[in-house]
Amino acid sequence: MLIRARLSCGPSASCAALARRLGLILLLGFLGGFSACTITPPPKPLLLIPPAAINSATLDDYRTAVAKHIVERNPSYVLHGTPQAMLRSLVVVSFTVDRNGQIVKSSVYRTNGDDDAETTALATLRRSAPLPAPPGRLLNSAGQLEMFEDWLFNDNGKFQLRTLASPQAQNFQ
């Protein structure tokens, strides 16, 4: 296939440079196909996680405050006493909290596929919003803190949070 093009060069443009650009565009188009061109967006900026947010007493204290807050806001769903030996379900929820304690996002991170337990875990988290505001030294560079919590469900649908959970029963009853 022969393509002819007429180039007009003004006083500020070099005809040779313009021809090279056009040739490069046409060559790339025919070699790779115009439909196969991809545009790579610039990478997202990395979120810097402060050292205090990784396995620290401050993080443990905040995790405990959040767990207590969730339990206080959802008393009818909370299991009191000893969880049964074989739990009905374990639902791990990932959630992100902003500097004001607002839940920015939440999702089920790991589960055994118990839809009712997953729904209860996410609903009780949302019902607890806003959560206590996290200490500033735990926030990442976006002013947020990502956390995980485990909801441990008995057969009756009631749960304990792993952060506050009693030891499980050792015998099946």
Buried (B, 14 or more C-beta within 10 A) or exposed (E): EEEEEEEEEEEEEEEEEBEEEEEEEEEEEEEEEEEEEEEEEEEEEEEEBBEBBEEBEBBEEBBEBBBBBBBEBBEEBBBEEBBBEEBBBBBBBBBBBBBEBEBEEBEBEEBEEBEEBBEBBBEBBEEBBEBBBBBEEBBBEBEBBBBEBBBBBBEEBBBBBBBBBEEBBEEEE
